[in-house]
């Protein structure tokens, strides 16, 4: 997507963000509002992510980007390592990894100590795509944090980390 399309999309999304569903809003408490705000932000992030990859080869999905990112940070990791890290369904991950291998973005090599395990790493094409996705992710992060001071960003990160920890504790209970 060229910069003009991105700019138009950003302008339109900023106009559209002020319209939201007021149905069933009566009786909601502050905790519901927090979850609704988090959901609304993630919905916009995902929509933006989908729009900015339209011009890339194969139009990678946000999940493709996450898998590529994992293997960029952990070259030689296995699909099991990815499942442990992400908590995602192994079947879903097998399809994702298989698709990325078919598209020439991931390469596999048998583990020297256990030939049944495949060690995965980005191909040169995978590395190039990952870099493009990272540049676009950084631009999105800049757009999202526009107007926030450094202290506000740190405070927001701390609060979101606390929310995540609360949810992790609740899941473990």
BELQUIBEL-V303433 format. One record per backbone hydrogen bond with DSSP energy under -0.5 kcal/mol. NH is the residue of the N-H (numbers start at 0). CO is the residue of the C=O. Records with the same first field share a line. If there is no record, write none. Layout:
NH->CO ; CO
This chain:
5->1
6->2
7->3
8->4
9->5
10->6
11->7
12->8
13->9
14->10
15->11
16->12
17->14
18->15
19->17
24->21
27->24
32->28
33->29
34->30
35->31
36->32
37->33
38->34
39->35
40->36
41->37
42->38
43->39
44->40
45->41
46->42
47->43
48->44
49->45
50->46
51->47
52->48 ; 49
53->50
55->52
58->55
64->60
65->61
66->62
67->63
68->64
69->65
70->66
71->67
72->68
73->69
75->119
76->73 ; 119
81->77
82->78
83->79
84->80
85->81
86->82
92->88
93->89
94->90
95->91
96->92
97->93
98->94
99->95
100->96
101->97
102->98
103->100
104->99
105->99
106->120
108->118
110->113 ; 116
116->113
118->108 ; 116
119->76 ; 117
120->106
122->104
126->122
127->123
128->124
129->125
130->126
131->127
132->128
133->129
134->130
135->131
136->132
137->133
138->134
139->135
140->136
141->137
142->138
143->139
144->140
145->142
147->144
152->148
153->149
154->150
155->151
156->152
157->153
158->154
159->155
160->156
161->157
162->158
163->159
164->160
165->161
166->162
167->163
168->164
169->165
170->166
171->167
172->168
